[in-house]
Amino acid sequence: MSSDDDERNTMIITLFNKGLKQKEISCVLNSYGHKISERHLRRVLKLLGLKRRCPQRPFTEIHKAVESEMKQCSPEQGIRAMVKRVRDVRGVRPCYRDDVANIMRDMDASGLQRRSPGKKKIPRRNYISRGPNDTWHIDGNDKLKFFGMWIHLGIDGFSRKVLWLKVGTSNRKQNFVARYFFEAVQEQGGCPQMIRGDRGKENLVVGQMQMAFHMRDLGNQAWRCFRMGTSVHNQRAECFNSILKRTWIKKWLTTFEAMMESGILELDNPVHINCLQYSHLPLLQRDLKTEQTVWNTHDIRKQRNAPGPFGKPDLLFTSPPPVHGADPVRISRYVAPRDHMSVWNEASSNISMHSGAM
């Protein structure tokens, strides 16, 4: 077996363990230069012993995993989220939705009834994005600000892929958000066409960096690449923040409030806040990393009268479908990682005269 086959098989095992379907695995392999048909992919999966359907399931391990997750996670976690955590995070396979649903129905019947969708319909407006990296939405979550912790988020508007999800000790320090943005630009190999954020001063350096990256192409119009506005126009970030509030933030709020009631934690004592940050920031970052991984590999289901796109955020970001019969937008105004600092140094002298236009 050649080295290319070994690399391809390693990718197949990784993508299979992430829960991707055969058609999605074939699409990702083709985008990385490993052209393979779905028929041949089925043969490779059979040779590797990878299969999802099995009459013999580890019911005891599934029951223990669901019971443990229900104790640790937020009570607002549904069946689909529980299946992802049991199957993809804990690695219990095969794990079927019906098995998890039956266990949760026995252990938390009232919770399933409480989470069932009602008849009230929320009016929605269509969100339009031309492709991956067309618009990045950035926002901060201050639901834990009384405990000295702030969550920072960056998400792609087209694919809904979470690009960074970090917890820090400030929501006003501009270098925090700038570092998260610069690391994402280096990881993705380029910057987006536009960034959408609120009017907080923590986003000013990000706006200056974004304008500097586009200064060569747009010149005096580079300020158009960073747009500030109200939170109602920052849909993607606000939507994910609402999901995060119902899950992990609610869990940690309950934990911290219990510490306050027992007298362990005093909010007016700076030593207590510093100790809380020292002991709990790594734990929060671990949970947020898990949430980011689970979110980027979950299925966005089709909705009636919604334009889409639908699928897994990771797959939509790397292998997007055509939009309105045209090729999807990639990183058209591209800045290679090796040129980031040179572009920044070249345009930094011109930033001040354009920053007022934001």
N, C-alpha and C positions, 0 to 999 in steps of 0.2 A: 504494500500500500504506500503510495507516494505521500510526500509532505502536504500537498494540496488536499488530498483526500482526508488526511488526519485533521487539517485545519477545518475543512468543511464539516466533518463529523463532530468536531468539538463545538462548532457553531450550532449544528442541528441539536445537539444535546442541550446546550444552553438555552436556545430558543424554545425547545420543547418543554423544558422545566419551567420556563416563564409563562407557560400556558398558551402559546401561540398555536393556531390551527395550521394544518398542512399547507393550505394555500398561502397563508401569511408567512410561514417559514420559507416557502419557495420564493416568494416575492423579496424577502430580505436577502436571501442567498444570491439571487440574481442581481440585486443592487450592489453587492460586494464582489461581483465577478465570478461567483460559483453558480453557473447556469445549470439548473437541474429541473426536470419536469416533475409534476406531482406524482406520476406513476412510479418514476425512479425513486422519488423521495419516500414513497410507501415501502419500497423494497429496502431502502437503507434503514428506515425506522424498524423494520422487522428484523434486519440483521443486528441492529444495536439493541434489540430487546425493549424498545420503547413503545408502549401501548397504553391507552387510556381506559379502555374497557376491560374489566376483569371480574368474573363472577365472585371471586374471593376477595373481599375487602376487609381491611383491618378495623372492624367496628370498634374494638376496645380502644385502639389508639385514636381514632376519630373522636370518640366520646370524651376521652381525656383531654384531647387538644381543644375541643369546643368548650368544655367546662373550664379549662384554664384560661382561654381567650375571653370568655364571658366575665371572668373575675378581673382581668387586667384591662380590657378595652372598655370603651364607652358603651352605655346601654343603648345608644342610638345606632349601633352597628347592625346592619341587616344581614340577610342570608347570603347574598352575593359577596359582601365584604368578608363574611366569616369563611366562606369557601376559599376565597383567595388567601386568607391568612393561614388556614389549616393546610391547604395544598401547596402554596408557593412559598410561604414564609417558614412554616414548620416542616415542610417536605413530606407530609403524610399522603401517600399515593397507593392505589387510586382512591380518590375522594369525590363523591358525587353530590350534587346539589340536594337531591332528595334525602340522602342520608343525613346531611347537616340540617336540613329543614325539619326532619322528624325529631332530631335531638333537641333543636332549639324550641320546637313546639312543645316538647315535654318539659323542658327546663324553664322556658320563658314565654308562656302562652300569652300573657298580658302584653308583653313587649312586642310580639308580632302583631297583635291587634292594634296596638298604639301606633306602630310604624306603617300600617297599611294605608295606601293613598285614599284620600277622601274624594268627594264628588266636586269640590270646589276647584275651579280651573283658574289658574293665574295667567293673566294676559301677558304675552311675551312679544318682544320685538326681535326681528331677525338680525343676527350678527353676521356681518359680511367681512371676510378676509380673503385675500388673493392666494395665500399659500403660506408655508412655513417661513418664519423669519420676516414676514411682512410687518407684524406688529408684536412687540413684547410689552406685556403689562406688568408693572411693578407696583407693589403696595406694601404697607406695614400693618401688622395686626397688634393692637395695643390692649387686648383683653386681659393680658397678664401684667399690665404696667404697674399695678399697685404692689406687685411682688418683685419689681425691678427687672422684668424680662419683656423683650419685644421680639416679635417674629417678623422676618422679612421674606418677601415672596417675589419670584419672577416667573412668569408663565407665558408661553407662546399662544397668541390669539387664535391661530388656525387649528393647530393640533391639540391644544389644551395640555401640552406637555409642561410639567413643572421643571423649570430650568434651575432654580435654586430655592431652597426652603431652609432658612437659617434662623437660629435664635441668638439674640445678643443682649447686651446690657444697656442699650440706648436706642432711641428712635430719632435722635437729633444729630448724631455724629455722621457727617457726610461721608467720611472715609469708610464707614462700615458698608453702606449700600454700594459705594463705588467699587470696593474690593469684590463684593459679590458679583457685580455686573462685569468687571474686568475678567474675573475667573471664568464666568460663563462665556464671554467672548472668546477667550483662549480655548476653552473646551470645544466650542462649536466651530471654531475656525473662521469666525467672521462676526460682524455686527448686524443687527436687524435694520430694516429700512426705516422703522419708526418705533419710538418708545412712548408708551402712554403711562402717565403717573399723575399723582395729585399735586397740590400746590405746596407741599411741605419743603422746608429748606434742606432736608436730608437728600433730596433728589437733584440739587443744583449741580453737584460735581458730575453726576451721571449724565445730566443734560449737556454739560460742557464736553465731556468725553465723547458722547454721541455726535455732537456737532464737529468735534475735531476729526473723528473718523470719516465724516462725510464732507470735510472741507474741500478736498481735492475735486470731488465730483460736482458739488453744488455751490461752492463759493459762498457768496453772501446769503444764499437761501438755505444754508445748512441748518438754520434754526428751525426749519420746518420738520426736521427729523425727530424732534422731541416735543411732545404735546402735553401740556398740563390741562387739567380740567377737574370737574367734580367727580365724586365717587360713583355717581350713577352712570357715568360714561366709561368707567373702568370695569366693564362687566366681568371679564374673565377672572381678574384678580379678586373681585368682590364675591363672585360665585364660589371660588375655591375657599376663600376665607370663611364663608358661611358653612361650608362642609367641614372645615377644620374646627370651627367653633363647636359644632354638634358632636364631634368625636374626641380628639385629643385635648383640646383646650378645656372642654367641659370636665374631662377626667382630672386634669391637673388643678383646675379651679376647685373641684370638690376636695382634692387632697390638701390643698393649701388652706382652704376654709376650715377643714377638720383640724389642721395644725393650729390655727388661730383659736378655735373653740377650746382646744385642750390646753392652751397656754404655752405651747412650744414656740409659737411664732408671734412676734409683735411688729406690726408694720411701722411704728414710729421709732423703732430701734434700728439704726443703720447697720449695726453689727449683725443683727439677725438677717437683714436683707442681704448683706455680703456673704454670710454663711449659706443662706438659701441659694444664692447664685452659684457659689462654689460647688455645692453638693448636687444641685438639681439641673444645672445647665447641660452637663453631658447626658443626663437621662432624657431631657427634653429633646436634645439634638438627635439622640438615637431613635426616639419615637418618630420625630419628623422625617428622618431619613427612611425609616420603614414606610411611613405614609407616602412619601414621594415615590418610592419604588412601586408600591402597590397601586398608586394612582396612575402612574405612567404605563402600567401593563394591564389596566382593567379595560373592559369593553364599554365604549360609549354607544348605547343602544339607539336604534333608529326611533325617531319621534314623528308623530303625525304633523304635517304642515310645517316641518322644520327643515331648513335647507341643508343641514349637515355641516361638515363631513362627520362620518361615524366610523368607529373602529377603536383600536388601541392608540393612545397618544404617542407612544414611542414609534409605532409603525406609521402613523400619519405624519410624523415629523421627518422620518428618514425616507419613507417611500410614499409620498402623498399621491392621492388620486387626482386625475384631471379635474379642473374647476371650470364649469360652463363650457366644456369642449376644448379648453385651452390647456397648455402646459402649466403646471403650478409654478408659483413664484418661489425661487430659491433665494440665496443671498446674492442679489444682483449687484448691489453696491458693496462689493466685497473688499475686506481688508484682511490680508493674511496675518497670522499671529506674529510673524517676525517683523512686520511693518507697523505694529500697533504703537510702539513707543516712538518710532521715528515720526509717524503721523501726528502723535500727540505733541511731541516737542516742536514740530514744524508749525502746528496750528495753535499752540497754546497762547502765542502772542496776539492772535486775532480773536480769541474767545471773548474777551471782555467787551469788545465793541458790539458783539452780537447777542450776548447773554441777556440784555435788556429786552430783546424782541420776544423772548419766551413768555 
